[in-house]
Amino acid sequence: MALRQPPVDHATKTTDFGGWEMPVEFDSIRKEHRAVREGVGKFDVSHMGEVTVSGPDAKELMQRLVTNDVASLGSGGAQYGAVTDSEGTILDDTVLYNRPDEDGFLFIPNAGHGAQMTERWETHRKEWDLDATVTNRTEAYAMFAVQGPDSPALLGDKSNIALEQLSPFEVAAGTVGGQEAYIARTGYTGEAGFEVLCEWDDAQHVWDTLDCQPCGLGARDTLRLEQGFLLSGEDFDPDDNPRTPYEAGIGFAVDLDTEFVGRDELVGKTNPDETFTGIVLDERGVPRAGYDITTTDGESIGTVTSGTMSPTLDQPIALGYIPAEYASEERTVQVRIRGEPKKAHTRDPPFLS
């Protein structure tokens, strides 16, 4: 099956990500990473899904399928949450928006999950006899991330929205480069930044309007790793690595006072035996997904889910699940790299704090 194409012609090295042909890097991962940490960079993230939910029962449908308190969102509010199955296992994590200019919600499934989440919403809408319209808009919207300390100035010059008045996790409707768009103060890098959603046909113009360093998935990965953000399919997977939000360290995005699918199972799982934590190598080597995490005696206690050489710290860092007692304070551990034990220690992400 042919890979799906983003709306912008990037003409650079690409890779298959969630069924999309997406840019890996434009110049170098380090250069792009540094641009975001020190200035501003732009990412084409149109591979992410976009699903709209509207109608009289849209809020109830969202409330019952996302772990956070969707009902608390006013117009223009945004929120991070998880989608869990009846056992409390994460199926996906998402950012959702209460659209400021239209009825209902827009939520962002991970790459390749748009159709799956649309089907899930439609199935439960029918099961619960709710009056809501669910529409997969993944190939109707383009999505760009503009991230870094200089992002407010860069984007502010190209938009009619007063970005200084936009608080974290708020979204506004306006224009970018004269084209209609949503601008949300959200991101996946740990820096100040925004995410822009525009019509697919306007994407090339909007992208070209944003005159800054283009960045690929390589820098997106190193930036989110330094922050300790989850990556669907690597740090959790309902089939290969099933995890609850509490194991994955996103219990802050669960409101047990609301009724959502999986809620009853999660009530008794708020203090899991294993938790998601950070690992810093104290020796040379790069920890990769699948490498064993062990005690100093060589006993296996977990597995690396994501790892890289941190461009900011110039240190090897990793994420993974280990027993809670090892994650509660800094502990000496080892990571087996190509069969050789390397000294490391645990720490709570983000790694830059």
Sequence and secondary structure as in RCSB ss.txt:
>XXXX:A:sequence
MALRQPPVDHATKTTDFGGWEMPVEFDSIRKEHRAVREGVGKFDVSHMGEVTVSGPDAKELMQRLVTNDVASLGS
GGAQYGAVTDSEGTILDDTVLYNRPDEDGFLFIPNAGHGAQMTERWETHRKEWDLDATVTNRTEAYAMFAVQGPD
SPALLGDKSNIALEQLSPFEVAAGTVGGQEAYIARTGYTGEAGFEVLCEWDDAQHVWDTLDCQPCGLGARDTLRL
EQGFLLSGEDFDPDDNPRTPYEAGIGFAVDLDTEFVGRDELVGKTNPDETFTGIVLDERGVPRAGYDITTTDGES
IGTVTSGTMSPTLDQPIALGYIPAEYASEERTVQVRIRGEPKKAHTRDPPFLS
>XXXX:A:secstr
   B  SS   SEEEEETTEEEEEESS HHHHHHHHHHS EEEE TTS  EEEESTTHHHHHHHHSSS GGG  T
TBEEEEEEE TTS EEEEEEEEE SSSSSEEEE  TT HHHHHHHHHHHHHHTT   EEEE TTTEEEEEEESTT
HHHHHHTTBSS GGG  TTBEEEEEETTEEEEEES  SSSSSEEEEEEEGGGHHHHHHHS SEEE HHHHHHHHH
HHT   BTTTBBTTTB   TTTTT GGG  TTS  TTHHHHTT SS SEEEEEEEESSS    TT EEE TT  E
EEEEEEEEEETTTTEEEEEEEEEHHHHSS  EEEEEETTEEEEEEEE S TT 
